[in-house]
Amino acid sequence: MAIWNGRVLNLCILWLLVSIVLLNGIDCHSRKKKLPKPCRNLVLYFHDIIYNGKNAGNATSTLVAAPQGANLTIMTGNYHFGDLAVFDDPITVDNNLHSPPVGRAQGFYFYDMKNTFSAWLGFTFVLNSTDYKGTITFGGADPILAKYRDISVVGGTGDFLMARGIATIDTDAYEGDVYFRLRVNITLYECY
């Protein structure tokens, strides 16, 4: 029985050594995956007007949750940590808030860092115009102080059925705690 256990142990060690030698020759990181050519690119703007307790008539977003004891109508804390906002913002093809909208940006963002401005975004562009019909869904981290930030395009419907890609966003305009405009450069790599 001891001889049998010794042979099994020797075979296991031999198998392990052969596996290491064979796998060592395979370098998974030496070949970089080449991205396919983008199948679609578009640039849209969305305009967020934050409810501040006085602008209910034209506000397109509002805080719905905040840390214990915070005032929900006025953003609190240096970096708004813990604040959760929902929005239903107009989308335009140029940076003018008063341009005819091509759809709505609907979703939420929450501030997720205590020591700098950072948020996590989850939203959908609901598009209904002569040029675009359907939805594009986005999700990802938004380190707000960076000039350009990439978030994932995770799906879509209609003209954007099952779309996948990257959206590069930048804060195109900012007016205190009341208004900001995001420029969203959408590059799709999967289009159906």
C-alpha positions as a Markdown table, in Angstrom:
| # | Residue | x | y | z |
|---|---|---|---|---|
| 1 | Met | 0.0 | 0.0 | 0.0 |
| 2 | Ala | 2.9 | 2.4 | 0.8 |
| 3 | Ile | 4.5 | 1.6 | -2.6 |
| 4 | Trp | 1.2 | 2.4 | -4.3 |
| 5 | Asn | 0.9 | 5.8 | -2.4 |
| 6 | Gly | 4.5 | 6.6 | -3.3 |
| 7 | Arg | 3.8 | 6.0 | -7.0 |
| 8 | Val | 0.7 | 8.1 | -7.0 |
| 9 | Leu | 2.6 | 10.9 | -5.3 |
| 10 | Asn | 5.4 | 10.7 | -7.8 |
| 11 | Leu | 2.9 | 10.7 | -10.7 |
| 12 | Cys | 1.2 | 13.8 | -9.3 |
| 13 | Ile | 4.5 | 15.6 | -8.9 |
| 14 | Leu | 5.5 | 14.6 | -12.5 |
| 15 | Trp | 2.1 | 15.8 | -13.8 |
| 16 | Leu | 2.5 | 19.1 | -12.0 |
| 17 | Leu | 6.0 | 19.7 | -13.4 |
| 18 | Val | 4.9 | 18.9 | -16.9 |
| 19 | Ser | 1.9 | 21.2 | -16.6 |
| 20 | Ile | 4.1 | 24.0 | -15.3 |
| 21 | Val | 6.6 | 23.6 | -18.2 |
| 22 | Leu | 3.8 | 23.5 | -20.8 |
| 23 | Leu | 1.8 | 26.4 | -19.4 |
| 24 | Asn | 5.0 | 28.5 | -18.9 |
| 25 | Gly | 5.4 | 28.6 | -22.7 |
| 26 | Ile | 1.9 | 30.1 | -23.1 |
| 27 | Asp | 1.9 | 33.9 | -22.4 |
| 28 | Cys | -1.6 | 35.1 | -22.4 |
| 29 | His | -0.5 | 38.7 | -22.0 |
| 30 | Ser | 1.8 | 38.9 | -25.0 |
| 31 | Arg | -1.0 | 39.2 | -27.5 |
| 32 | Lys | -3.1 | 42.3 | -27.0 |
| 33 | Lys | -6.6 | 42.0 | -28.1 |
| 34 | Lys | -7.3 | 44.4 | -31.0 |
| 35 | Leu | -10.6 | 46.3 | -30.7 |
| 36 | Pro | -12.8 | 46.1 | -33.8 |
| 37 | Lys | -13.5 | 49.2 | -35.7 |
| 38 | Pro | -16.4 | 51.2 | -34.2 |
| 39 | Cys | -19.7 | 50.6 | -35.9 |
| 40 | Arg | -21.3 | 53.8 | -34.8 |
| 41 | Asn | -20.3 | 57.1 | -33.2 |
| 42 | Leu | -22.5 | 59.9 | -32.0 |
| 43 | Val | -22.2 | 62.9 | -29.7 |
| 44 | Leu | -25.1 | 64.0 | -27.5 |
| 45 | Tyr | -25.5 | 66.4 | -24.6 |
| 46 | Phe | -27.7 | 66.1 | -21.5 |
| 47 | His | -28.7 | 69.0 | -19.3 |
| 48 | Asp | -29.1 | 68.4 | -15.6 |
| 49 | Ile | -31.0 | 71.1 | -13.6 |
| 50 | Ile | -30.8 | 70.2 | -9.9 |
| 51 | Tyr | -33.8 | 71.0 | -7.7 |
| 52 | Asn | -32.6 | 73.4 | -5.0 |
| 53 | Gly | -35.9 | 74.1 | -3.2 |
| 54 | Lys | -36.9 | 77.0 | -5.4 |
| 55 | Asn | -36.8 | 75.8 | -9.0 |
| 56 | Ala | -39.5 | 73.1 | -9.0 |
| 57 | Gly | -40.8 | 74.3 | -12.4 |
| 58 | Asn | -37.7 | 73.6 | -14.4 |
| 59 | Ala | -35.7 | 71.1 | -12.3 |
| 60 | Thr | -34.9 | 67.8 | -14.0 |
| 61 | Ser | -33.2 | 66.1 | -11.1 |
| 62 | Thr | -33.5 | 65.9 | -7.4 |
| 63 | Leu | -31.9 | 64.3 | -4.4 |
| 64 | Val | -33.9 | 61.4 | -3.1 |
| 65 | Ala | -31.6 | 60.2 | -0.4 |
| 66 | Ala | -28.9 | 61.6 | 1.7 |
| 67 | Pro | -26.9 | 60.7 | 4.8 |
| 68 | Gln | -28.8 | 60.8 | 8.1 |
| 69 | Gly | -29.7 | 64.3 | 9.1 |
| 70 | Ala | -28.9 | 65.9 | 5.8 |
| 71 | Asn | -31.1 | 68.4 | 4.1 |
| 72 | Leu | -32.5 | 66.8 | 0.9 |
| 73 | Thr | -33.1 | 70.1 | -0.8 |
| 74 | Ile | -29.6 | 71.5 | -0.5 |
| 75 | Met | -26.6 | 69.4 | -1.3 |
| 76 | Thr | -24.6 | 68.7 | 1.9 |
| 77 | Gly | -21.0 | 67.8 | 2.7 |
| 78 | Asn | -17.9 | 68.9 | 0.9 |
| 79 | Tyr | -18.1 | 66.1 | -1.6 |
| 80 | His | -21.8 | 65.1 | -1.3 |
| 81 | Phe | -20.9 | 61.7 | -0.1 |
| 82 | Gly | -23.9 | 59.5 | 0.2 |
| 83 | Asp | -26.3 | 61.7 | -1.8 |
| 84 | Leu | -28.4 | 59.9 | -4.3 |
| 85 | Ala | -30.1 | 61.8 | -7.2 |
| 86 | Val | -32.5 | 60.7 | -9.8 |
| 87 | Phe | -32.9 | 62.6 | -13.1 |
| 88 | Asp | -35.0 | 62.9 | -16.2 |
| 89 | Asp | -32.9 | 65.3 | -18.3 |
| 90 | Pro | -33.4 | 66.6 | -21.9 |
| 91 | Ile | -30.9 | 65.3 | -24.5 |
| 92 | Thr | -29.8 | 67.6 | -27.4 |
| 93 | Val | -27.5 | 67.2 | -30.4 |
| 94 | Asp | -25.8 | 70.5 | -29.5 |
| 95 | Asn | -24.9 | 72.2 | -26.3 |
| 96 | Asn | -27.8 | 74.5 | -26.2 |
| 97 | Leu | -30.3 | 73.7 | -23.4 |
| 98 | His | -33.1 | 75.3 | -25.5 |
| 99 | Ser | -32.5 | 73.2 | -28.6 |
| 100 | Pro | -35.2 | 70.7 | -29.5 |
| 101 | Pro | -34.6 | 67.6 | -27.4 |
| 102 | Val | -34.0 | 64.3 | -29.2 |
| 103 | Gly | -34.8 | 62.3 | -26.1 |
| 104 | Arg | -34.4 | 62.0 | -22.3 |
| 105 | Ala | -31.6 | 60.9 | -20.1 |
| 106 | Gln | -33.2 | 58.9 | -17.3 |
| 107 | Gly | -31.4 | 57.4 | -14.3 |
| 108 | Phe | -29.5 | 58.1 | -11.1 |
| 109 | Tyr | -26.2 | 59.0 | -9.7 |
| 110 | Phe | -24.8 | 58.7 | -6.2 |
| 111 | Tyr | -21.7 | 60.3 | -4.7 |
| 112 | Asp | -19.5 | 57.5 | -3.6 |
| 113 | Met | -16.3 | 59.0 | -2.1 |
| 114 | Lys | -15.7 | 61.0 | 1.1 |
| 115 | Asn | -12.4 | 62.7 | 0.0 |
| 116 | Thr | -13.1 | 63.9 | -3.6 |
| 117 | Phe | -15.9 | 64.4 | -6.1 |
| 118 | Ser | -16.8 | 61.0 | -7.5 |
| 119 | Ala | -20.1 | 59.5 | -8.5 |
| 120 | Trp | -21.5 | 56.3 | -9.9 |
| 121 | Leu | -23.9 | 56.6 | -12.9 |
| 122 | Gly | -26.6 | 54.3 | -14.1 |
| 123 | Phe | -28.8 | 55.8 | -16.8 |
| 124 | Thr | -30.5 | 55.3 | -20.2 |
| 125 | Phe | -30.8 | 57.6 | -23.1 |
| 126 | Val | -34.4 | 57.2 | -24.3 |
| 127 | Leu | -34.3 | 58.6 | -27.9 |
| 128 | Asn | -37.3 | 59.4 | -30.0 |
| 129 | Ser | -36.5 | 61.6 | -32.9 |
| 130 | Thr | -36.3 | 61.4 | -36.7 |
| 131 | Asp | -32.6 | 60.4 | -36.4 |
| 132 | Tyr | -32.6 | 58.1 | -33.4 |
| 133 | Lys | -35.2 | 55.7 | -32.0 |
| 134 | Gly | -34.5 | 53.4 | -29.2 |
| 135 | Thr | -32.5 | 53.4 | -26.0 |
| 136 | Ile | -28.8 | 53.3 | -25.0 |
| 137 | Thr | -28.0 | 52.1 | -21.4 |
| 138 | Phe | -24.9 | 53.2 | -19.6 |
| 139 | Gly | -23.2 | 52.4 | -16.3 |
| 140 | Gly | -20.0 | 53.1 | -14.5 |
| 141 | Ala | -17.8 | 55.2 | -12.3 |
| 142 | Asp | -17.6 | 58.9 | -12.9 |
| 143 | Pro | -14.5 | 60.5 | -11.3 |
| 144 | Ile | -16.0 | 64.0 | -11.7 |
| 145 | Leu | -12.8 | 66.0 | -11.5 |
| 146 | Ala | -11.2 | 64.2 | -14.4 |
| 147 | Lys | -11.6 | 66.1 | -17.7 |
| 148 | Tyr | -12.7 | 63.0 | -19.7 |
| 149 | Arg | -14.3 | 59.9 | -18.1 |
| 150 | Asp | -15.2 | 56.6 | -19.8 |
| 151 | Ile | -18.3 | 54.7 | -18.8 |
| 152 | Ser | -19.6 | 51.5 | -20.3 |
| 153 | Val | -22.4 | 51.2 | -22.9 |
| 154 | Val | -24.1 | 48.0 | -21.6 |
| 155 | Gly | -27.0 | 47.6 | -23.9 |
| 156 | Gly | -29.7 | 49.2 | -26.0 |
| 157 | Thr | -33.0 | 48.7 | -27.9 |
| 158 | Gly | -34.4 | 49.9 | -31.2 |
| 159 | Asp | -31.8 | 51.5 | -33.5 |
| 160 | Phe | -29.2 | 50.5 | -30.8 |
| 161 | Leu | -30.3 | 46.9 | -30.2 |
| 162 | Met | -27.8 | 45.1 | -27.9 |
| 163 | Ala | -25.3 | 47.9 | -28.4 |
| 164 | Arg | -21.9 | 47.6 | -26.6 |
| 165 | Gly | -19.2 | 50.2 | -26.4 |
| 166 | Ile | -17.7 | 53.2 | -24.5 |
| 167 | Ala | -19.1 | 56.6 | -23.8 |
| 168 | Thr | -16.6 | 59.3 | -23.0 |
| 169 | Ile | -18.2 | 62.0 | -21.0 |
| 170 | Asp | -16.9 | 65.4 | -20.0 |
| 171 | Thr | -18.6 | 68.2 | -18.0 |
| 172 | Asp | -19.2 | 70.8 | -20.7 |
| 173 | Ala | -20.7 | 73.4 | -18.5 |
| 174 | Tyr | -21.3 | 73.8 | -14.8 |
| 175 | Glu | -23.2 | 76.5 | -12.8 |
| 176 | Gly | -22.8 | 75.9 | -9.1 |
| 177 | Asp | -25.1 | 73.3 | -7.5 |
| 178 | Val | -27.9 | 74.1 | -9.9 |
| 179 | Tyr | -26.9 | 73.1 | -13.5 |
| 180 | Phe | -24.4 | 71.0 | -15.4 |
| 181 | Arg | -24.2 | 69.8 | -18.9 |
| 182 | Leu | -22.5 | 66.6 | -20.0 |
| 183 | Arg | -21.1 | 66.0 | -23.4 |
| 184 | Val | -21.4 | 62.3 | -24.2 |
| 185 | Asn | -19.3 | 60.9 | -27.1 |
| 186 | Ile | -20.7 | 57.4 | -27.7 |
| 187 | Thr | -18.5 | 54.9 | -29.6 |
| 188 | Leu | -20.3 | 51.6 | -30.2 |
| 189 | Tyr | -18.3 | 48.4 | -31.1 |
| 190 | Glu | -21.3 | 46.1 | -31.3 |
| 191 | Cys | -24.2 | 47.2 | -33.5 |
| 192 | Tyr | -27.0 | 45.0 | -34.8 |
